[in-house]
Amino acid sequence: MPDKDRMNRNGNIKAFTLVELLVTLVITGIILSAVATLAYAMSSAARAGGDAALSQGQLRLATLRILDVVQNCRMVLTASDTELAIWRSDYNADGRINVNELVFLDCAATHDALCLVRSSSASNPEVTFSGGVLSVSQADVMNSYAGVSQPLLSECNSVQFGWDVAPPSTRRVTIAFELTQNDGVHKYEIEAALRAWAGHLLNNTADGLVTEDDDE
């Protein structure tokens, strides 16, 4: 009798058929695939958002740095398609340019980066500016006067410098460039006006600084 009861209980237990197992596996696979796709999408969105935030942060810092340099400088001495030579400040108040008072805004020949180049020379010699020519170039600063290049924008394109009138009479500078972001290429423009332009130090022909002969 006990054996008969045991057989009846075993007969009531239903086992999964092969078809049911296959259907279960397919459904589970679909669910796991959907979860993986959602996780990847969320990860990509977070990564894209992080890249965009980093790009905008770099843009804000670069803009603040450029505005500080240009707005508070004494004079834009020379300008070309790839660089601006700027008399940053007359730190020793002698009305003359010293090499450590110079900075260069440079976009390289490829126009795909924006850097600030400055000198940290121990000797800090005087630099002449006459006939529209500066006696020290950016290459001289880098090679002979302990030059330092500080990246402002490292992943930009089509950098272009503009100015209202030719240096050294320049009172307004424009820097245009493009940034490639998640949703495409965006154009930006930074415009800065010189607040402390030292035009009174220019000679009569406005192509150099006054000398003792000019003052007589």
DRENBATOR-647500 format. One record per residue (C-alpha): x negated, y, z negated; residue in three letters. Coordinates in pm, 1 decimal, decimal comma. Each point is the difference from the previous one (the first is absolute). Layout:
X Y Z ALA .
...
END
This chain:
0,0 0,0 0,0 MET .
-268,8 249,1 -77,0 PRO .
-167,5 -74,0 332,3 ASP .
323,2 71,2 181,6 LYS .
35,7 339,2 -173,1 ASP .
-354,0 90,4 90,5 ARG .
63,8 -84,3 363,5 MET .
311,1 217,5 3,7 ASN .
-193,5 299,0 -140,3 ARG .
-274,0 -41,9 259,2 ASN .
256,2 -13,9 272,6 GLY .
137,8 339,9 -105,7 ASN .
-342,0 173,4 47,9 ILE .
-11,5 167,1 342,7 LYS .
-341,5 34,5 172,3 ALA .
-96,5 273,8 252,7 PHE .
1,6 -116,4 354,9 THR .
-287,7 83,0 238,4 LEU .
217,1 251,9 182,3 VAL .
84,4 180,9 -323,1 GLU .
-369,9 17,8 -92,7 LEU .
-88,6 142,9 340,4 LEU .
274,2 262,7 -22,6 VAL .
-119,5 98,6 -348,2 THR .
-358,9 35,2 121,9 LEU .
109,6 215,5 293,8 VAL .
204,5 230,6 -222,7 ILE .
-285,0 27,0 -250,0 THR .
-241,1 81,2 282,1 GLY .
228,5 274,7 130,4 ILE .
29,9 153,6 -346,7 ILE .
-376,6 -12,4 -58,6 LEU .
-64,8 153,0 341,9 SER .
242,4 284,6 -73,4 ALA .
-164,5 62,5 -337,4 VAL .
-346,4 3,0 158,7 ALA .
115,1 242,1 272,5 THR .
153,6 232,4 -257,6 LEU .
-313,8 -11,1 -213,9 ALA .
-218,7 81,0 301,5 TYR .
225,6 288,1 102,5 ALA .
-8,2 143,3 -350,4 MET .
-378,6 -37,8 -14,9 SER .
-42,8 168,1 338,9 SER .
228,4 285,8 -102,3 ALA .
-191,6 50,0 -324,7 ALA .
-332,1 -8,1 185,0 ARG .
123,9 246,2 262,7 ALA .
133,0 228,8 -270,1 GLY .
-332,3 -17,6 -180,6 GLY .
-193,2 83,6 319,9 ASP .
231,1 293,7 71,3 ALA .
-38,6 131,4 -355,0 ALA .
-379,3 -29,9 25,9 LEU .
-2,7 181,1 333,9 SER .
216,9 282,4 -132,5 GLN .
-216,0 27,8 -311,0 GLY .
-315,2 33,0 210,2 GLN .
174,0 258,0 219,0 LEU .
97,9 211,5 -300,7 ARG .
-351,1 -10,4 -145,8 LEU .
-157,4 86,6 336,9 ALA .
241,1 289,9 47,0 THR .
-76,7 142,0 -343,9 LEU .
-375,2 -32,4 58,4 ARG .
14,0 166,8 341,6 ILE .
218,7 283,6 -125,3 LEU .
-236,3 59,1 -291,2 ASP .
-305,8 13,1 226,7 VAL .
148,4 219,8 273,0 VAL .
221,2 233,6 -199,5 GLN .
-271,8 86,3 -250,6 ASN .
-299,6 9,6 234,9 CYS .
-193,5 310,6 90,5 ARG .
-11,7 -57,8 373,6 MET .
32,5 -253,7 280,2 VAL .
-338,8 52,7 161,7 LEU .
15,3 -224,4 306,5 THR .
249,6 -238,1 151,9 ALA .
-6,3 -265,6 267,7 SER .
221,1 -279,0 124,2 ASP .
-130,3 -231,4 -273,0 THR .
-97,5 216,0 -298,1 GLU .
43,4 319,9 -196,1 LEU .
-295,4 155,1 -181,9 ALA .
131,9 179,8 -306,7 ILE .
-166,5 234,9 -247,3 TRP .
166,3 -147,5 -305,6 ARG .
-89,3 262,7 -258,5 SER .
-271,9 246,9 -90,9 ASP .
-91,8 -178,6 -321,9 TYR .
-301,9 218,4 -79,1 ASN .
179,0 322,3 107,1 ALA .
-287,1 119,4 219,4 ASP .
205,5 54,7 315,1 GLY .
-206,9 -264,2 176,6 ARG .
61,8 -359,7 99,2 ILE .
-184,5 -280,0 -176,0 ASN .
7,8 -355,6 124,8 VAL .
192,6 -125,7 -303,1 ASN .
267,5 259,1 74,9 GLU .
70,4 -156,5 339,1 LEU .
252,8 -272,0 75,0 VAL .
100,0 -160,6 328,0 PHE .
339,2 -141,6 90,7 LEU .
-79,8 -275,0 249,0 ASP .
220,2 -230,2 208,9 CYS .
-279,1 -180,9 188,7 ALA .
-20,8 -31,6 376,5 ALA .
279,9 -256,2 -4,8 THR .
242,8 229,9 -187,1 HIS .
112,7 -292,1 -214,7 ASP .
-119,7 107,9 -345,5 ALA .
-20,3 314,8 -206,6 LEU .
-292,3 56,4 -237,0 CYS .
-140,6 277,8 -213,6 LEU .
-379,2 31,4 20,8 VAL .
-191,3 200,9 -259,7 ARG .
-354,4 45,1 -124,2 SER .
-142,1 -63,5 -344,6 SER .
-349,2 132,0 65,3 SER .
-221,1 66,3 -299,6 ALA .
-178,3 284,2 181,0 SER .
323,5 151,1 136,9 ASN .
-168,8 217,8 265,7 PRO .
161,2 298,6 168,1 GLU .
171,1 -59,7 333,3 VAL .
13,9 264,5 269,9 THR .
297,2 78,1 218,6 PHE .
-71,7 228,5 292,5 SER .
129,4 31,1 353,3 GLY .
275,1 -244,7 -85,7 GLY .
-258,0 -270,9 -72,3 VAL .
-50,6 -173,2 -333,5 LEU .
-359,7 -97,1 -72,4 SER .
101,6 -326,6 -169,9 VAL .
210,3 -267,6 166,7 SER .
202,4 -280,7 -152,2 GLN .
-273,0 -242,6 107,4 ALA .
-257,2 213,1 -184,9 ASP .
213,2 -12,0 -313,9 VAL .
28,6 -378,1 15,3 MET .
-364,8 -63,8 87,8 ASN .
-188,5 271,6 -187,1 SER .
215,5 141,1 -276,7 TYR .
142,5 -301,7 -186,0 ALA .
323,6 11,5 194,6 GLY .
310,0 -181,5 -123,7 VAL .
293,1 -97,1 221,0 SER .
334,1 -28,7 -181,1 GLN .
281,2 -171,8 195,6 PRO .
326,0 192,9 -6,4 LEU .
199,2 -206,5 249,6 LEU .
-157,3 -324,8 114,7 SER .
283,6 -145,2 209,5 GLU .
122,5 286,7 214,5 CYS .
-3,6 70,2 372,4 ASN .
-8,3 291,0 244,1 SER .
-145,7 247,5 -251,1 VAL .
-7,6 350,5 145,5 GLN .
-130,4 324,7 -150,2 PHE .
162,3 332,5 84,0 GLY .
-48,7 361,7 -104,9 TRP .
167,3 335,2 57,3 ASP .
-307,9 184,2 132,4 VAL .
-355,0 -113,5 63,4 ALA .
-229,4 -35,0 -304,0 PRO .
-125,0 177,3 -200,8 PRO .
306,1 223,2 27,4 SER .
226,1 -298,9 -59,4 THR .
266,0 60,4 -262,7 ARG .
218,0 -305,1 56,7 ARG .
-90,4 -364,7 65,4 VAL .
219,5 -283,8 123,9 THR .
-83,9 -369,9 -19,3 ILE .
229,1 -232,8 195,3 ALA .
-18,8 -380,1 -9,1 PHE .
200,1 -320,8 27,8 GLU .
54,7 -275,9 -253,1 LEU .
122,5 -347,5 94,1 THR .
249,4 -122,7 -257,7 GLN .
247,6 -287,9 -22,5 ASN .
267,6 160,7 213,4 ASP .
-234,2 143,9 263,2 GLY .
-236,4 289,8 66,4 VAL .
64,1 324,9 -185,0 HIS .
-150,6 338,8 82,6 LYS .
-115,5 230,1 -279,6 TYR .
-138,5 351,3 -12,7 GLU .
-177,2 181,3 -281,7 ILE .
-16,2 378,2 28,3 GLU .
-205,9 212,1 -237,3 ALA .
-63,6 374,4 -13,8 ALA .
-321,1 141,5 -148,5 LEU .
80,8 192,4 -317,4 ARG .
-350,5 126,0 -76,2 ALA .
-133,3 74,3 349,2 TRP .
-329,5 188,7 -29,0 ALA .
42,6 199,8 318,4 GLY .
-178,4 297,7 -152,2 HIS .
-324,2 -198,6 24,1 LEU .
18,8 -27,6 379,9 LEU .
-215,7 220,6 216,5 ASN .
134,0 242,5 258,6 ASN .
14,7 -264,8 271,4 THR .
172,2 -251,0 -232,7 ALA .
-240,7 -278,3 89,7 ASP .
-216,9 -2,9 -310,9 GLY .
-42,5 132,1 -350,2 LEU .
-113,9 353,4 -69,5 VAL .
-368,9 60,2 -56,8 THR .
-183,7 286,5 -164,4 GLU .
-31,9 162,3 341,3 ASP .
376,0 -16,4 48,2 ASP .
52,6 180,3 -328,7 ASP .
-217,4 295,1 95,0 GLU .
END
